[in-house]
């Protein structure tokens, strides 16, 4: 009688997309807060981006592709932010604004590569400087 080996194996959830997986993957030989990364996310993000994205989700919650992509437009969000910035009395914290925009985009399944491409097309500096 042959037994399926995966039945008794421990399953993990990817720290980025929440997909179920069998094998752990450690970033740079380190475990990040007991979070593990699936092969799909390893192919989607560079190792540097994996660390950044994972830390964003640890800090702000959620996971990659949590919401439908069609409900979010980076261009629209940037234009909304631009209007808000025009109305602000004090100097805005551009880093905080960019992090929120990137986090929101990731929640809607938009990769960092796509975000940066759109920002480049719109001639927006990634750092907001």
VOVEXLUM-267668 format. One line per field, with one value per atom (N, C-alpha, C, CB): residue number from 1; residue in one letter; chain; x, y negated, z. Coordinates in nm, 2 decimals, m for minus. Glycine has a CB too. Example, Ala and Ser with C-alpha at 12.3 -4.5 7.8 and 13.67 -1.06 7.14 Angstrom:
! VOVEXLUM-267668
pos	[1 / 1 / 1 / 1 / 2 / 2 / 2 / 2]
code	[a / a / a / a / s / s / s / s]
unit	[A / A / A / A / A / A / A / A]
east	[1.32 / 1.23 / 1.32 / 1.13 / 1.28 / 1.37 / 1.29 / 1.41]
north	[0.57 / 0.45 / 0.33 / 0.45 / 0.22 / 0.11 / 0.00 / 0.06]
up	[0.78 / 0.78 / 0.78 / 0.90 / 0.71 / 0.71 / 0.79 / 0.57]
END
This chain:
! VOVEXLUM-267668
pos	[1 / 1 / 1 / 1 / 2 / 2 / 2 / 2 / 3 / 3 / 3 / 3 / 4 / 4 / 4 / 4 / 5 / 5 / 5 / 5 / 6 / 6 / 6 / 6 / 7 / 7 / 7 / 7 / 8 / 8 / 8 / 8 / 9 / 9 / 9 / 9 / 10 / 10 / 10 / 10 / 11 / 11 / 11 / 11 / 12 / 12 / 12 / 12 / 13 / 13 / 13 / 13 / 14 / 14 / 14 / 14 / 15 / 15 / 15 / 15 / 16 / 16 / 16 / 16 / 17 / 17 / 17 / 17 / 18 / 18 / 18 / 18 / 19 / 19 / 19 / 19 / 20 / 20 / 20 / 20 / 21 / 21 / 21 / 21 / 22 / 22 / 22 / 22 / 23 / 23 / 23 / 23 / 24 / 24 / 24 / 24 / 25 / 25 / 25 / 25 / 26 / 26 / 26 / 26 / 27 / 27 / 27 / 27 / 28 / 28 / 28 / 28 / 29 / 29 / 29 / 29 / 30 / 30 / 30 / 30 / 31 / 31 / 31 / 31 / 32 / 32 / 32 / 32 / 33 / 33 / 33 / 33 / 34 / 34 / 34 / 34 / 35 / 35 / 35 / 35 / 36 / 36 / 36 / 36 / 37 / 37 / 37 / 37 / 38 / 38 / 38 / 38 / 39 / 39 / 39 / 39 / 40 / 40 / 40 / 40 / 41 / 41 / 41 / 41 / 42 / 42 / 42 / 42 / 43 / 43 / 43 / 43 / 44 / 44 / 44 / 44 / 45 / 45 / 45 / 45 / 46 / 46 / 46 / 46 / 47 / 47 / 47 / 47 / 48 / 48 / 48 / 48 / 49 / 49 / 49 / 49 / 50 / 50 / 50 / 50 / 51 / 51 / 51 / 51 / 52 / 52 / 52 / 52 / 53 / 53 / 53 / 53 / 54 / 54 / 54 / 54 / 55 / 55 / 55 / 55 / 56 / 56 / 56 / 56 / 57 / 57 / 57 / 57 / 58 / 58 / 58 / 58 / 59 / 59 / 59 / 59 / 60 / 60 / 60 / 60 / 61 / 61 / 61 / 61 / 62 / 62 / 62 / 62 / 63 / 63 / 63 / 63 / 64 / 64 / 64 / 64 / 65 / 65 / 65 / 65 / 66 / 66 / 66 / 66 / 67 / 67 / 67 / 67 / 68 / 68 / 68 / 68 / 69 / 69 / 69 / 69 / 70 / 70 / 70 / 70 / 71 / 71 / 71 / 71 / 72 / 72 / 72 / 72 / 73 / 73 / 73 / 73 / 74 / 74 / 74 / 74 / 75 / 75 / 75 / 75 / 76 / 76 / 76 / 76 / 77 / 77 / 77 / 77 / 78 / 78 / 78 / 78 / 79 / 79 / 79 / 79 / 80 / 80 / 80 / 80 / 81 / 81 / 81 / 81 / 82 / 82 / 82 / 82 / 83 / 83 / 83 / 83 / 84 / 84 / 84 / 84 / 85 / 85 / 85 / 85 / 86 / 86 / 86 / 86 / 87 / 87 / 87 / 87 / 88 / 88 / 88 / 88 / 89 / 89 / 89 / 89 / 90 / 90 / 90 / 90 / 91 / 91 / 91 / 91 / 92 / 92 / 92 / 92 / 93 / 93 / 93 / 93 / 94 / 94 / 94 / 94 / 95 / 95 / 95 / 95 / 96 / 96 / 96 / 96 / 97 / 97 / 97 / 97 / 98 / 98 / 98 / 98 / 99 / 99 / 99 / 99 / 100 / 100 / 100 / 100 / 101 / 101 / 101 / 101 / 102 / 102 / 102 / 102 / 103 / 103 / 103 / 103 / 104 / 104 / 104 / 104 / 105 / 105 / 105 / 105 / 106 / 106 / 106 / 106 / 107 / 107 / 107 / 107 / 108 / 108 / 108 / 108 / 109 / 109 / 109 / 109 / 110 / 110 / 110 / 110 / 111 / 111 / 111 / 111 / 112 / 112 / 112 / 112 / 113 / 113 / 113 / 113 / 114 / 114 / 114 / 114 / 115 / 115 / 115 / 115 / 116 / 116 / 116 / 116 / 117 / 117 / 117 / 117 / 118 / 118 / 118 / 118 / 119 / 119 / 119 / 119 / 120 / 120 / 120 / 120 / 121 / 121 / 121 / 121 / 122 / 122 / 122 / 122 / 123 / 123 / 123 / 123 / 124 / 124 / 124 / 124 / 125 / 125 / 125 / 125 / 126 / 126 / 126 / 126 / 127 / 127 / 127 / 127 / 128 / 128 / 128 / 128 / 129 / 129 / 129 / 129]
code	[x / x / x / x / x / x / x / x / x / x / x / x / x / x / x / x / x / x / x / x / x / x / x / x / x / x / x / x / x / x / x / x / x / x / x / x / x / x / x / x / x / x / x / x / x / x / x / x / x / x / x / x / x / x / x / x / x / x / x / x / x / x / x / x / x / x / x / x / x / x / x / x / x / x / x / x / x / x / x / x / x / x / x / x / x / x / x / x / x / x / x / x / x / x / x / x / x / x / x / x / x / x / x / x / x / x / x / x / x / x / x / x / x / x / x / x / x / x / x / x / x / x / x / x / x / x / x / x / x / x / x / x / x / x / x / x / x / x / x / x / x / x / x / x / x / x / x / x / x / x / x / x / x / x / x / x / x / x / x / x / x / x / x / x / x / x / x / x / x / x / x / x / x / x / x / x / x / x / x / x / x / x / x / x / x / x / x / x / x / x / x / x / x / x / x / x / x / x / x / x / x / x / x / x / x / x / x / x / x / x / x / x / x / x / x / x / x / x / x / x / x / x / x / x / x / x / x / x / x / x / x / x / x / x / x / x / x / x / x / x / x / x / x / x / x / x / x / x / x / x / x / x / x / x / x / x / x / x / x / x / x / x / x / x / x / x / x / x / x / x / x / x / x / x / x / x / x / x / x / x / x / x / x / x / x / x / x / x / x / x / x / x / x / x / x / x / x / x / x / x / x / x / x / x / x / x / x / x / x / x / x / x / x / x / x / x / x / x / x / x / x / x / x / x / x / x / x / x / x / x / x / x / x / x / x / x / x / x / x / x / x / x / x / x / x / x / x / x / x / x / x / x / x / x / x / x / x / x / x / x / x / x / x / x / x / x / x / x / x / x / x / x / x / x / x / x / x / x / x / x / x / x / x / x / x / x / x / x / x / x / x / x / x / x / x / x / x / x / x / x / x / x / x / x / x / x / x / x / x / x / x / x / x / x / x / x / x / x / x / x / x / x / x / x / x / x / x / x / x / x / x / x / x / x / x / x / x / x / x / x / x / x / x / x / x / x / x / x / x / x / x / x / x / x / x / x / x / x / x / x / x / x / x / x / x / x / x / x / x / x / x / x / x / x / x / x / x / x / x / x / x / x / x / x / x / x / x / x / x / x / x / x / x / x / x / x / x / x / x / x / x / x / x / x / x / x / x / x / x / x / x / x / x / x / x / x]
unit	[A / A / A / A / A / A / A / A / A / A / A / A / A / A / A / A / A / A / A / A / A / A / A / A / A / A / A / A / A / A / A / A / A / A / A / A / A / A / A / A / A / A / A / A / A / A / A / A / A / A / A / A / A / A / A / A / A / A / A / A / A / A / A / A / A / A / A / A / A / A / A / A / A / A / A / A / A / A / A / A / A / A / A / A / A / A / A / A / A / A / A / A / A / A / A / A / A / A / A / A / A / A / A / A / A / A / A / A / A / A / A / A / A / A / A / A / A / A / A / A / A / A / A / A / A / A / A / A / A / A / A / A / A / A / A / A / A / A / A / A / A / A / A / A / A / A / A / A / A / A / A / A / A / A / A / A / A / A / A / A / A / A / A / A / A / A / A / A / A / A / A / A / A / A / A / A / A / A / A / A / A / A / A / A / A / A / A / A / A / A / A / A / A / A / A / A / A / A / A / A / A / A / A / A / A / A / A / A / A / A / A / A / A / A / A / A / A / A / A / A / A / A / A / A / A / A / A / A / A / A / A / A / A / A / A / A / A / A / A / A / A / A / A / A / A / A / A / A / A / A / A / A / A / A / A / A / A / A / A / A / A / A / A / A / A / A / A / A / A / A / A / A / A / A / A / A / A / A / A / A / A / A / A / A / A / A / A / A / A / A / A / A / A / A / A / A / A / A / A / A / A / A / A / A / A / A / A / A / A / A / A / A / A / A / A / A / A / A / A / A / A / A / A / A / A / A / A / A / A / A / A / A / A / A / A / A / A / A / A / A / A / A / A / A / A / A / A / A / A / A / A / A / A / A / A / A / A / A / A / A / A / A / A / A / A / A / A / A / A / A / A / A / A / A / A / A / A / A / A / A / A / A / A / A / A / A / A / A / A / A / A / A / A / A / A / A / A / A / A / A / A / A / A / A / A / A / A / A / A / A / A / A / A / A / A / A / A / A / A / A / A / A / A / A / A / A / A / A / A / A / A / A / A / A / A / A / A / A / A / A / A / A / A / A / A / A / A / A / A / A / A / A / A / A / A / A / A / A / A / A / A / A / A / A / A / A / A / A / A / A / A / A / A / A / A / A / A / A / A / A / A / A / A / A / A / A / A / A / A / A / A / A / A / A / A / A / A / A / A / A / A / A / A / A / A / A / A / A / A / A / A / A / A / A / A / A]
east	[0.08 / 0.00 / 0.09 / m0.10 / 0.06 / 0.14 / 0.07 / 0.17 / 0.14 / 0.08 / 0.13 / 0.11 / 0.04 / 0.08 / 0.17 / m0.05 / 0.29 / 0.39 / 0.35 / 0.52 / 0.27 / 0.24 / 0.13 / 0.19 / 0.06 / m0.04 / 0.01 / m0.12 / 0.13 / 0.18 / 0.28 / 0.25 / 0.31 / 0.40 / 0.34 / 0.46 / 0.41 / 0.36 / 0.35 / 0.46 / 0.24 / 0.21 / 0.24 / 0.07 / 0.29 / 0.32 / 0.24 / 0.47 / 0.22 / 0.16 / 0.26 / 0.04 / 0.26 / 0.36 / 0.33 / 0.34 / 0.44 / 0.43 / 0.39 / 0.56 / 0.39 / 0.36 / 0.22 / 0.46 / 0.19 / 0.06 / m0.04 / 0.09 / 0.01 / m0.07 / m0.11 / m0.20 / m0.04 / m0.07 / m0.01 / 0.00 / m0.06 / m0.02 / 0.10 / m0.13 / 0.20 / 0.32 / 0.37 / 0.43 / 0.46 / 0.52 / 0.66 / 0.52 / 0.73 / 0.88 / 0.90 / 0.96 / 0.98 / 1.02 / 1.13 / 1.08 / 1.13 / 1.23 / 1.28 / 1.18 / 1.41 / 1.46 / 1.53 / 1.56 / 1.50 / 1.56 / 1.70 / 1.47 / 1.80 / 1.94 / 1.98 / 1.95 / 1.92 / 1.96 / 1.90 / 2.11 / 1.80 / 1.74 / 1.59 / 1.77 / 1.53 / 1.39 / 1.34 / 1.34 / 1.24 / 1.18 / 1.05 / 1.16 / 1.06 / 0.94 / 0.86 / 0.86 / 0.92 / 0.86 / 0.77 / 0.77 / 0.81 / 0.73 / 0.81 / 0.71 / 0.74 / 0.81 / 0.76 / 0.78 / 0.83 / 0.80 / 0.79 / 0.92 / 0.68 / 0.65 / 0.73 / 0.50 / 0.74 / 0.81 / 0.76 / 0.81 / 0.62 / 0.56 / 0.61 / 0.41 / 0.61 / 0.66 / 0.81 / 0.62 / 0.88 / 1.03 / 1.06 / 1.09 / 0.97 / 0.99 / 0.94 / 0.91 / 0.84 / 0.78 / 0.86 / 0.64 / 0.93 / 1.00 / 1.15 / 0.95 / 1.24 / 1.38 / 1.40 / 1.47 / 1.52 / 1.54 / 1.53 / 1.68 / 1.58 / 1.57 / 1.43 / 1.66 / 1.35 / 1.21 / 1.13 / 1.15 / 1.17 / 1.10 / 1.11 / 1.16 / 1.23 / 1.25 / 1.16 / 1.40 / 1.16 / 1.09 / 0.94 / 1.11 / 0.88 / 0.74 / 0.70 / 0.71 / 0.78 / 0.75 / 0.74 / 0.85 / 0.84 / 0.84 / 0.72 / 0.97 / 0.68 / 0.56 / 0.43 / 0.53 / 0.42 / 0.30 / 0.31 / 0.29 / 0.43 / 0.44 / 0.40 / 0.59 / 0.45 / 0.42 / 0.28 / 0.51 / 0.22 / 0.09 / m0.02 / 0.10 / 0.01 / m0.09 / m0.12 / m0.21 / m0.21 / m0.25 / m0.15 / m0.27 / m0.18 / m0.09 / m0.11 / m0.12 / m0.02 / m0.01 / m0.14 / 0.11 / m0.20 / m0.32 / m0.44 / m0.29 / m0.45 / m0.57 / m0.70 / m0.54 / m0.69 / m0.81 / m0.80 / m0.83 / m0.91 / m0.91 / m0.83 / m1.05 / m0.75 / m0.67 / m0.75 / m0.58 / m0.87 / m0.95 / m1.01 / m1.06 / m1.00 / m1.05 / m0.95 / m1.10 / m0.83 / m0.72 / m0.65 / m0.62 / m0.62 / m0.55 / m0.44 / m0.64 / m0.31 / m0.20 / m0.21 / m0.07 / m0.24 / m0.24 / m0.35 / m0.27 / m0.47 / m0.58 / m0.54 / m0.70 / m0.47 / m0.43 / m0.32 / m0.37 / m0.23 / m0.13 / m0.19 / m0.03 / m0.29 / m0.36 / m0.44 / m0.46 / m0.50 / m0.57 / m0.47 / m0.64 / m0.36 / m0.25 / m0.20 / m0.13 / m0.19 / m0.14 / m0.24 / m0.13 / m0.37 / m0.47 / m0.46 / m0.61 / m0.45 / m0.44 / m0.31 / m0.43 / m0.20 / m0.08 / m0.09 / 0.04 / m0.16 / m0.18 / m0.25 / m0.26 / m0.34 / m0.42 / m0.35 / m0.55 / m0.24 / m0.18 / m0.11 / m0.08 / m0.11 / m0.05 / 0.10 / m0.13 / 0.12 / 0.26 / 0.33 / 0.26 / 0.46 / 0.54 / 0.50 / 0.69 / 0.46 / 0.42 / 0.54 / 0.34 / 0.51 / 0.61 / 0.60 / 0.59 / 0.68 / 0.68 / 0.71 / 0.77 / 0.80 / 0.83 / 0.71 / 0.95 / 0.64 / 0.52 / 0.41 / 0.47 / 0.40 / 0.30 / 0.33 / 0.29 / 0.46 / 0.50 / 0.48 / 0.65 / 0.52 / 0.50 / 0.35 / 0.56 / 0.26 / 0.12 / 0.07 / 0.04 / 0.12 / 0.08 / 0.13 / 0.13 / 0.25 / 0.31 / 0.24 / 0.46 / 0.21 / 0.14 / 0.00 / 0.12 / m0.07 / m0.21 / m0.20 / m0.27 / m0.10 / m0.09 / m0.06 / 0.02 / 0.03 / 0.06 / m0.06 / 0.18 / m0.14 / m0.26 / m0.35 / m0.34 / m0.34 / m0.42 / m0.35 / m0.47 / m0.24 / m0.17 / m0.08 / m0.26 / m0.05 / 0.04 / 0.18 / m0.01 / 0.27 / 0.41 / 0.49 / 0.48 / 0.60 / 0.69 / 0.74 / 0.81 / 0.77 / 0.81 / 0.71 / 0.85 / 0.58 / 0.47 / 0.45 / 0.34 / 0.46 / 0.45 / 0.56 / 0.46 / 0.68 / 0.79 / 0.78 / 0.92 / 0.73 / 0.72 / 0.61 / 0.67 / 0.50 / 0.40 / 0.45 / 0.27 / 0.52 / 0.58 / 0.68 / 0.65 / 0.76 / 0.85 / 0.78 / 0.94 / 0.68 / 0.60 / 0.54 / 0.49 / 0.50 / 0.44 / 0.55 / 0.35 / 0.68 / 0.79 / 0.79 / 0.79 / 0.76 / 0.76 / 0.88 / 0.63 / 0.96 / 1.07 / 1.03 / 1.16 / 1.09 / 1.05 / 1.06 / 1.14 / 1.15 / 1.17 / 1.09 / 1.32 / 1.03 / 0.95 / 1.03 / 0.86 / 1.15 / 1.24 / 1.24 / 1.39]
north	[0.12 / 0.00 / m0.12 / 0.00 / m0.21 / m0.34 / m0.45 / m0.37 / m0.52 / m0.63 / m0.76 / m0.63 / m0.86 / m0.99 / m1.06 / m1.08 / m1.09 / m1.15 / m1.29 / m1.15 / m1.36 / m1.50 / m1.50 / m1.57 / m1.40 / m1.40 / m1.43 / m1.26 / m1.38 / m1.40 / m1.51 / m1.27 / m1.58 / m1.69 / m1.81 / m1.71 / m1.89 / m2.02 / m2.12 / m2.08 / m2.19 / m2.29 / m2.43 / m2.28 / m2.52 / m2.65 / m2.75 / m2.68 / m2.87 / m2.97 / m3.07 / m3.05 / m3.11 / m3.21 / m3.34 / m3.23 / m3.40 / m3.53 / m3.65 / m3.56 / m3.63 / m3.73 / m3.72 / m3.74 / m3.60 / m3.58 / m3.49 / m3.52 / m3.43 / m3.34 / m3.20 / m3.41 / m3.17 / m3.04 / m2.93 / m3.03 / m2.82 / m2.70 / m2.64 / m2.60 / m2.59 / m2.53 / m2.43 / m2.64 / m2.34 / m2.24 / m2.27 / m2.11 / m2.34 / m2.37 / m2.51 / m2.34 / m2.52 / m2.65 / m2.71 / m2.64 / m2.84 / m2.91 / m3.03 / m2.97 / m3.03 / m3.14 / m3.24 / m3.08 / m3.37 / m3.47 / m3.50 / m3.60 / m3.49 / m3.52 / m3.43 / m3.66 / m3.31 / m3.22 / m3.26 / m3.22 / m3.35 / m3.40 / m3.37 / m3.55 / m3.34 / m3.33 / m3.47 / m3.22 / m3.52 / m3.65 / m3.63 / m3.74 / m3.65 / m3.64 / m3.51 / m3.76 / m3.40 / m3.27 / m3.28 / m3.23 / m3.37 / m3.38 / m3.31 / m3.53 / m3.25 / m3.17 / m3.22 / m3.02 / m3.19 / m3.25 / m3.13 / m3.34 / m3.13 / m3.03 / m3.05 / m3.02 / m2.95 / m2.96 / m3.07 / m2.83 / m3.08 / m3.18 / m3.32 / m3.17 / m3.35 / m3.49 / m3.50 / m3.51 / m3.39 / m3.40 / m3.43 / m3.26 / m3.39 / m3.42 / m3.56 / m3.31 / m3.61 / m3.74 / m3.85 / m3.74 / m3.83 / m3.94 / m3.91 / m3.97 / m4.01 / m3.99 / m3.96 / m4.11 / m3.91 / m3.88 / m4.01 / m3.81 / m4.12 / m4.25 / m4.29 / m4.35 / m4.27 / m4.31 / m4.22 / m4.30 / m4.09 / m4.00 / m4.05 / m3.86 / m4.09 / m4.14 / m4.27 / m4.18 / m4.36 / m4.48 / m4.45 / m4.58 / m4.37 / m4.34 / m4.27 / m4.25 / m4.17 / m4.09 / m4.19 / m3.98 / m4.28 / m4.37 / m4.46 / m4.45 / m4.50 / m4.59 / m4.52 / m4.63 / m4.39 / m4.31 / m4.28 / m4.18 / m4.26 / m4.24 / m4.37 / m4.20 / m4.49 / m4.61 / m4.66 / m4.72 / m4.65 / m4.71 / m4.60 / m4.79 / m4.48 / m4.37 / m4.34 / m4.41 / m4.24 / m4.21 / m4.11 / m4.33 / m4.09 / m4.00 / m4.03 / m3.85 / m3.99 / m4.02 / m3.96 / m3.97 / m4.04 / m4.00 / m3.97 / m3.88 / m4.04 / m4.02 / m4.06 / m4.09 / m4.17 / m4.23 / m4.23 / m4.38 / m4.23 / m4.23 / m4.35 / m4.22 / m4.32 / m4.42 / m4.53 / m4.36 / m4.49 / m4.59 / m4.70 / m4.52 / m4.69 / m4.79 / m4.89 / m4.72 / m4.89 / m4.98 / m5.03 / m4.91 / m5.16 / m5.22 / m5.30 / m5.30 / m5.27 / m5.35 / m5.49 / m5.28 / m5.51 / m5.64 / m5.73 / m5.64 / m5.67 / m5.74 / m5.77 / m5.65 / m5.68 / m5.71 / m5.82 / m5.58 / m5.82 / m5.92 / m6.06 / m5.89 / m6.06 / m6.19 / m6.24 / m6.18 / m6.14 / m6.18 / m6.24 / m6.06 / m6.17 / m6.21 / m6.35 / m6.12 / m6.38 / m6.51 / m6.62 / m6.51 / m6.59 / m6.69 / m6.71 / m6.64 / m6.61 / m6.62 / m6.70 / m6.48 / m6.67 / m6.74 / m6.89 / m6.69 / m6.93 / m7.07 / m7.15 / m7.09 / m7.07 / m7.13 / m7.13 / m7.06 / m7.06 / m7.05 / m7.18 / m6.94 / m7.22 / m7.34 / m7.31 / m7.39 / m7.19 / m7.16 / m7.07 / m7.09 / m7.06 / m6.98 / m6.83 / m7.00 / m6.76 / m6.62 / m6.53 / m6.58 / m6.41 / m6.31 / m6.22 / m6.23 / m6.25 / m6.17 / m6.02 / m6.23 / m5.99 / m5.85 / m5.77 / m5.84 / m5.83 / m5.77 / m5.75 / m5.85 / m5.86 / m5.85 / m5.74 / m5.99 / m5.73 / m5.63 / m5.49 / m5.65 / m5.47 / m5.34 / m5.30 / m5.34 / m5.39 / m5.36 / m5.33 / m5.48 / m5.40 / m5.37 / m5.24 / m5.48 / m5.20 / m5.07 / m4.96 / m5.07 / m4.98 / m4.88 / m4.85 / m4.92 / m4.96 / m4.95 / m4.87 / m5.08 / m4.91 / m4.84 / m4.69 / m4.91 / m4.66 / m4.52 / m4.44 / m4.51 / m4.50 / m4.43 / m4.40 / m4.52 / m4.48 / m4.45 / m4.37 / m4.59 / m4.31 / m4.22 / m4.29 / m4.14 / m4.42 / m4.49 / m4.48 / m4.64 / m4.43 / m4.41 / m4.54 / m4.31 / m4.53 / m4.65 / m4.70 / m4.62 / m4.60 / m4.63 / m4.71 / m4.50 / m4.67 / m4.74 / m4.88 / m4.66 / m4.89 / m5.02 / m5.12 / m5.00 / m5.07 / m5.16 / m5.20 / m5.09 / m5.10 / m5.13 / m5.25 / m5.01 / m5.24 / m5.34 / m5.47 / m5.30 / m5.47 / m5.59 / m5.65 / m5.56 / m5.57 / m5.62 / m5.68 / m5.50 / m5.62 / m5.68 / m5.81 / m5.58 / m5.82 / m5.95 / m6.05 / m5.92 / m6.01 / m6.09 / m6.12 / m6.22 / m6.02 / m6.04 / m5.97 / m5.98 / m6.04 / m5.99 / m5.89 / m6.10 / m5.77 / m5.66 / m5.71 / m5.54 / m5.79 / m5.83 / m5.95 / m5.86 / m6.02 / m6.13 / m6.26 / m6.11 / m6.26 / m6.37 / m6.46 / m6.32]
up	[0.00 / 0.00 / 0.00 / 0.12 / m0.10 / m0.11 / m0.04 / m0.26 / 0.05 / 0.12 / 0.06 / 0.27 / 0.04 / m0.01 / 0.09 / m0.05 / 0.06 / 0.15 / 0.20 / 0.09 / 0.12 / 0.16 / 0.26 / 0.03 / 0.29 / 0.40 / 0.53 / 0.40 / 0.57 / 0.70 / 0.71 / 0.74 / 0.59 / 0.59 / 0.64 / 0.45 / 0.72 / 0.77 / 0.65 / 0.88 / 0.65 / 0.54 / 0.60 / 0.49 / 0.52 / 0.55 / 0.47 / 0.54 / 0.51 / 0.43 / 0.39 / 0.51 / 0.27 / 0.22 / 0.29 / 0.06 / 0.34 / 0.41 / 0.32 / 0.47 / 0.19 / 0.10 / 0.04 / m0.02 / m0.02 / m0.09 / m0.01 / m0.23 / 0.09 / 0.18 / 0.11 / 0.21 / 0.00 / m0.06 / 0.03 / m0.21 / 0.02 / 0.10 / 0.03 / 0.12 / 0.11 / 0.05 / 0.15 / 0.01 / 0.09 / 0.18 / 0.22 / 0.10 / 0.14 / 0.17 / 0.21 / 0.04 / 0.32 / 0.37 / 0.27 / 0.51 / 0.26 / 0.19 / 0.28 / 0.05 / 0.30 / 0.39 / 0.30 / 0.49 / 0.33 / 0.25 / 0.31 / 0.26 / 0.22 / 0.26 / 0.38 / 0.30 / 0.39 / 0.50 / 0.63 / 0.52 / 0.63 / 0.76 / 0.75 / 0.79 / 0.86 / 0.87 / 0.92 / 0.97 / 0.85 / 0.89 / 0.97 / 0.77 / 1.10 / 1.19 / 1.15 / 1.17 / 1.13 / 1.10 / 0.97 / 1.22 / 0.88 / 0.76 / 0.65 / 0.72 / 0.56 / 0.45 / 0.32 / 0.47 / 0.21 / 0.08 / m0.02 / 0.03 / m0.09 / m0.19 / m0.32 / m0.23 / m0.41 / m0.53 / m0.62 / m0.60 / m0.63 / m0.71 / m0.68 / m0.70 / m0.55 / m0.50 / m0.52 / m0.35 / m0.51 / m0.53 / m0.68 / m0.50 / m0.77 / m0.91 / m0.94 / m1.00 / m0.87 / m0.89 / m0.85 / m0.83 / m0.73 / m0.67 / m0.66 / m0.53 / m0.67 / m0.64 / m0.49 / m0.69 / m0.45 / m0.31 / m0.23 / m0.29 / m0.28 / m0.21 / m0.19 / m0.28 / m0.30 / m0.30 / m0.20 / m0.44 / m0.20 / m0.10 / 0.04 / m0.12 / 0.08 / 0.21 / 0.24 / 0.24 / 0.14 / 0.15 / 0.16 / 0.03 / 0.07 / 0.06 / 0.19 / m0.06 / 0.23 / 0.35 / 0.47 / 0.38 / 0.49 / 0.60 / 0.59 / 0.60 / 0.47 / 0.46 / 0.51 / 0.31 / 0.48 / 0.52 / 0.67 / 0.44 / 0.72 / 0.87 / 0.94 / 0.91 / 0.89 / 0.95 / 0.94 / 0.90 / 0.82 / 0.79 / 0.77 / 0.67 / 0.76 / 0.74 / 0.60 / 0.82 / 0.58 / 0.45 / 0.38 / 0.36 / 0.25 / 0.17 / 0.02 / 0.20 / m0.06 / m0.20 / m0.27 / m0.27 / m0.35 / m0.42 / m0.34 / m0.51 / m0.22 / m0.13 / m0.19 / 0.00 / m0.27 / m0.33 / m0.48 / m0.28 / m0.55 / m0.70 / m0.76 / m0.75 / m0.85 / m0.92 / m0.98 / m1.02 / m1.04 / m1.11 / m1.02 / m1.18 / m0.89 / m0.80 / m0.76 / m0.67 / m0.82 / m0.79 / m0.91 / m0.69 / m0.92 / m1.02 / m0.96 / m1.12 / m0.99 / m0.94 / m0.99 / m0.98 / m1.12 / m1.17 / m1.10 / m1.32 / m1.08 / m1.01 / m0.87 / m1.01 / m0.80 / m0.66 / m0.66 / m0.60 / m0.75 / m0.76 / m0.78 / m0.87 / m0.87 / m0.90 / m0.77 / m1.02 / m0.70 / m0.58 / m0.48 / m0.52 / m0.46 / m0.37 / m0.41 / m0.37 / m0.54 / m0.59 / m0.54 / m0.74 / m0.56 / m0.51 / m0.36 / m0.55 / m0.29 / m0.14 / m0.10 / m0.07 / m0.17 / m0.14 / m0.17 / m0.23 / m0.27 / m0.31 / m0.20 / m0.44 / m0.12 / m0.02 / 0.12 / m0.01 / 0.13 / 0.26 / 0.30 / 0.26 / 0.43 / 0.48 / 0.51 / 0.60 / 0.57 / 0.61 / 0.50 / 0.75 / 0.52 / 0.42 / 0.44 / 0.45 / 0.33 / 0.35 / 0.37 / 0.22 / 0.43 / 0.44 / 0.32 / 0.58 / 0.22 / 0.09 / 0.11 / m0.01 / 0.20 / 0.22 / 0.27 / 0.32 / 0.37 / 0.42 / 0.32 / 0.54 / 0.23 / 0.13 / 0.03 / 0.06 / m0.01 / m0.11 / m0.05 / m0.15 / 0.07 / 0.14 / 0.14 / 0.28 / 0.17 / 0.17 / 0.03 / 0.23 / m0.07 / m0.21 / m0.25 / m0.30 / m0.22 / m0.26 / m0.19 / m0.23 / m0.06 / 0.02 / m0.04 / 0.17 / m0.07 / m0.13 / m0.27 / m0.15 / m0.35 / m0.48 / m0.46 / m0.56 / m0.37 / m0.35 / m0.30 / m0.24 / m0.22 / m0.17 / m0.29 / m0.07 / m0.40 / m0.52 / m0.62 / m0.57 / m0.59 / m0.68 / m0.78 / m0.75 / m0.76 / m0.85 / m0.80 / m0.86 / m0.88 / m0.84 / m0.83 / m0.93 / m0.76 / m0.75 / m0.88 / m0.65 / m0.97 / m1.10 / m1.18 / m1.18 / m1.17 / m1.24 / m1.18 / m1.22 / m1.04 / m0.98 / m1.03 / m0.82 / m1.03 / m1.07 / m1.22 / m1.04 / m1.30 / m1.44 / m1.46 / m1.52 / m1.39 / m1.40 / m1.35 / m1.32 / m1.23 / m1.18 / m1.28 / m1.04 / m1.34 / m1.44 / m1.56 / m1.49 / m1.61 / m1.71 / m1.67 / m1.76 / m1.55 / m1.50 / m1.45 / m1.38 / m1.47 / m1.43 / m1.28 / m1.51 / m1.20 / m1.05 / m0.99 / m0.99 / m0.91 / m0.84 / m0.74 / m0.78 / m0.74 / m0.64 / m0.50 / m0.66 / m0.47 / m0.33 / m0.29 / m0.30 / m0.39 / m0.36 / m0.34 / m0.25 / m0.38 / m0.35 / m0.47 / m0.32]
END
